[in-house]
Amino acid sequence: MEFTAKQIATYLQGTIVGDENAKVHTFAKIEEGIPGAISFLANPKYTHYIYETQSTIVLVNNDFVPEQEVKATLIKVVNAYDSLAQLLNMYEASKPKLKGISPLASIAASAKIGKDVYIGPFASIGEGAEVSDNTQIYPHVTICENAKVGSNTILYPSVTIYHDCRVGNNCILHAGCVIGSDGFGFAPNEKGYDKIPQIGIVIIEDDVEIGANTCVDRSTMGATVIHKGVKLDNLIQVAHNVEIGSHTVMAAQVGIAGSTKIGEWCMFGGQVGMAGHIKIGDKVNCGAQAGITGNTKSGVTIIGSPAIEAKNFVKSSIYFKHLPEMAQEIADLKKEIDTLKEQIKK
C-alpha cells in the first residue's frame, strides 16, 4: 500500500514541511532510511541522522527546528513516537486476518466458538471453554476446560490457559506464556511439604499484552487479577493472588511474590523483584534490578536493593566506591583514639 504525506498528515493531524505529494510504502529506522520509507525522530541522540537519511518522510515533534537542510519531507506532530505507533497499528490492521478452523484442531463438543475465529493446527479447546468473535488461536495453543477468551484477542503458538481462567477482549498473549498455573503454595511439615491446592483463577482484563514465556499463577482462593491495559514483557513471574493495576508496564524478568498489590500507571525496569504481601501505590517508577521489600507510596521513583528513592540512591552511590578507604580511615581513627585514651590514663 502507498500513502502520501498529505494523507498521513491528515490522519495524524500533523503539519507538513516539504512535498505534500511525497509517497511512501514502507517503514524504516531513520539511520537505515531508504527512498519510499517513512521514519521518525523522537530521541535527540538520533538528530544527526535526519540530515543524511534517505527516507522520503520523517515524523518529528512540533518543536523540532532543523539546523541545516533536510531532504526528507517532514510531518510535525505532537509526539512522533506515538504517531509512529498509530501508523504501525493502522498498517497491522490492514493485513488480512487468519480465519477458519483447522481440521487438526481438537475442540470439545461443549466448547463455544464465536464468529470469524481462527484456530490453528493442534490447538486444543477443552470442555465448556468459550472463545469469542474474531479471536485468533495459533497452533499448539491449549485452552482448558471452562476457560473463557474474549473477542479480538490473539493467542500465539503454545500459549496455555488453565481451567476456569478468563482472558478479556483485545488482548495479545505471546508464545509460551502460561495463564493459571498453580501458585507456589506448600505447608512445611516434619516429612516435607504438603501442597496447598490453588482453587482460584486468573482474570485478565481487556487490552492486556503478555510477553513470551511469562507466567501468571492462579490464586489460592479468589483471583489473580491483571487489570485493563497492563503490558508485561517476556519472562515475567506473577505469583498467586497478585493484583496489577491498569496501564502498568513491566520489563523482562520482573518477579512478583504472592499477594502483592500494584497500583495503576506504574513502570518497572527489568529484573525488579517484589516481596510478597506488600502494596505499591500508583505511578511508581522503579529502576532495573531494584528489590522492593515493603509498601511504597504513590508517585515515587525508586531504585536499588532494598529499593529507596532515586535521589537518595544517587547520593548514596557516590560513597559506595569509597567504602574501603572510609573503612580504613575509621580503623585508623579508632587506633588513634585508643592511643590517646592510653596516654590520658598515664
N, C-alpha and C positions, 0 to 999 in steps of 0.2 A: 504494500500500500504506500501511496505517496501523499505528502501533505505540504502545503505552502506555509511560509512564515505567517501570512495573514490568517490562515485557518488556525494555526497553533496559537497565535497571539489572542485571537478571539476566544478560543477555548479556555485559555489561561487568564484572560483579562489582563494581558500584558501590553507593553508598548514596544513597537518595532523601531530599531535603529539600523537602517540599511534597506535591502531589497525585500519588499513585502511579497514578491513573487518567487523568492528563493525556495527551492523544493528539497525535501529530504525523504528518505525511505528507510533509514536505519538509525541506530544509536551507536555512539562511540564515546570512550573516555576522551577528555579534552587533549590529553597528551598523545593519544593514538588516533586522532581525528582523520577522517577521510572525506573526500567530496561526497555529498549526498547524505551525510550523517548529521545528527543533532547531538550536541554535547552540552555540558553545564559547568558553571563555575560557582562554587559555593565556599570553598576553602581558600583563604588568601594565599596559602602556600603554593597554589597552582596558578596564580595570576599570570606569571610569565608565559604560560603555555598559550594564553589567549591571543598573543601576538604572532604566534607561529603555527597554530593549529590549522589543519586542512579541512576541518568540519565546516559545513555550509552555514549552520545556525548554531548559536550558543546561547543558552539561557543564563542570565546574570541577574543579580539582585538590583533593585531600583537604585541603590546608592553607588553602583559601580561607575567610575569615571575613568576611561582609558587614558593612559599616559602617552600612548603613541597610536599609530594607525592599526586598526583591526580589520582584517579582510573579511571575516565572517559577518553575517547578519546577526545582530543581537536582538534578543527579546528580553526586555526588562520586566521583572516580576517581583512580587513581594518577597518570595522565598524560592530561590532557584532549585534547591534540593527537593522541596515539597512539590514544586511544579513538575520536576522530572518524575517523581513518584506518580503523579496524576497521569502523565503521558504513558508511563510504563504500564499502569493499570488499564488504561484505555487500550493499549496495544495487546495486552494479555486477554482482555475481554473480547477482542475482535477475533481471536483464534477459535476455530470450531471446537466445541467440547466433545469429548468421547461420550458415546451413548450405546445402549444395548447391554444385554446380559449374556456373558459368555456361557456356552453350554458346559464348560468345565468348572463353573462356579457351583458351590454347594449351598443351597438355600432351603431352609426348613419350611415345611408346608405352612406352619403357623406364622411365619415372618411376614411383615407388611412392607411392601416396596412401593415407593411413590412413583410419580411420572418422570420420564426422561432421566432416569437413573442409569449410570454406567456401573457395571460390576464386572471386574476383570477375571481372567482365568485363576482358578484355585483359591478364590476368595471364599470365605465361609460365613454364612449368616445363620445364627442359631435360632432355636425355638422362641417365638414370641418377640423377636427383635423387630425394630422398626427403623426404616430408612426413608427419609422424606424426599421431596421432589428435587430434581436437578443435582443430586449429590453424586460424586464420583468416587468409586471404590476400586482402587487399583489391585493388581494381582497379589495374592497371598495375605490379604487383609483378613483378620478374624474379628467378627462381631459376635460376642457370646450371647447366651440366652437373655432375653428381656432387656437388652441394651437398646438405647434409642439414639439415633443420629439425625440431626436437623437437616434443613434444606440448604442447597448451595454450598455444601461442605465438601472438602477434598480429603480423602484418606489415602495417603501414598503407600507404596508397597510395604507389606509386613507390619503395618500398624495393628495393634491388638487392643480391643476394647472389651474388658471383662464384663461379666454378667451384671445386669441392672444399672450400669453406669449410663450417664447422659452426656451427650455432646450436642451443642447448640447449632444455630444457623451461621452460615458464612465463616466456618472455621477451617483451618488448614492444619492437618496433623502429618508431619513428615515421617519418612521411612523409619520403621523400627521403634517408634515411640509406643509406650505401654500405658494404658489408662486403666486403673483399677486393680493393679496387682496388690497383694496383701501388704498392709502396713507392717513395720518391723516391731512386732509385739510379742514378748516372751516373758513369762514369770519364772524367776530362778527358784530352784528347789535343791534338796540335797543330792538328787540324782542327775541334775542337769537343768533343763528348761522346759516348761510347759508352754506350748503355743497358745496365744490368746487369739481366738477366732476374730477375724476382721469382718464384721457383718454389715458395715456401712457401704457407701457407694462413693463415686466421684461425680461431681456436677461441673461440667464445663459450659459456661455461658456463651453467648453469641460473639462473633468477631475475634475469637482467640486463635493464635497461631502457636503451635508447639513444635520444636525442632526435633531433628533426628535423634533417636535413642534416648530421649527424655522419658522419665518415669514419674507418673503421678499415682501415688498409692491410695487405695481405698481407705476409708476411715474405720476405726474400731467400731464406733457407732455414729449415726448421723451421716455427715458427708464431708469429704474434702472438696473445697469449692475454689474454682478458678473463675473469677468474675469477668465481666464483659471487657473485651478489648485488650486483654493481657497478651503479651508477646514473650514467649520463652524460647531461648536459644537451644542448641544441641546439648546433650549430655547433662541435663539438669535433673536433680533428685528432689521431688516434692513429697514429703513424708505424710503419714496419715493425719487426718483432721486439720491440716493446714488450710488457711484461707488467704487467698491473694486478691487484693483489691483491684478494682477496674483500672485498666490502662497502665498497669505496672509492667516494666520490662526488665528482663534478666539476661545477662550474657552467659556464655557457656560455662559449665561445671559449677554453677551455683548449687549449694546443698542446703536444704531447709529441713530442720528436725521437726518432730511431731508437735502438733497443736499450736504452732506459731501463727499469729495473725498479722498480716501485712497490709498496710493501707493502700490508698489509691495514688496513682501517678508517681510511684517510686521508680528509681533506676538503680540497678545493681550491676557492678562490673563483674568480670569473670572470676570464678573460684571464690566468691564470697560464701562464707559459712555462717549459718544462723542456728543458735541453740534453740532447744525446744521450749514451748510454753512461755514464749515472750510475745510482746506486742510492739510492732513497728508502725509509727504514725504515717500520715500522708506526706507525699512529696519529699521523701527521704532519698538522698543520693548517696550511694555507697561505693567507694573505690575498690578496685580489684584486690582480691585476696584478703579482704577485711574479715575479721571474726567478730560477729555480733553476739554478745553473751547476755545482754539484758534489754529491758524495754528502751525504746528510742522515741523521742518526741518528734513531732511533725516538723518538716521544713528544714532539717539539718543536713549537712554534708559530712560524712564520717569516713574514716579510713584507719587502717592498722589493725592489729590483733593483740589484745582486745581493742575493738574499734573505738576511736574517740573523734571529736570534731576535727575537721581537716586543718583548721588554723592551728590548733594545739599540736596536732601531729607534725605539721611542718616545723613549728618551733622546737618540738622535742627532737626531731630528726637531726637538727643542727648539732645536737650534743651526742648523738649515738656514736658517731665516728671518733669522738674524743674520749669515750668512756675509759679505755685502757689507760690513757695518760692521766685522766682525772682520778682514777682509782689509785694510780701510783703516787700522785700528789697527795691524796688523802692519807695514804700509808706513811709517806714521808713526814707529813704534818703530825700524824699520830706519834711517830717516833720522837719528833722534836718536843712535843708536849710532854711525853713521858720523861724525856731527859730533863726538861725544865722542872717538872714535879720533883724529880730526884734531887736536883740542885737546891730547890726551895726547902726540902726536908733537912738538908745538911745545914 
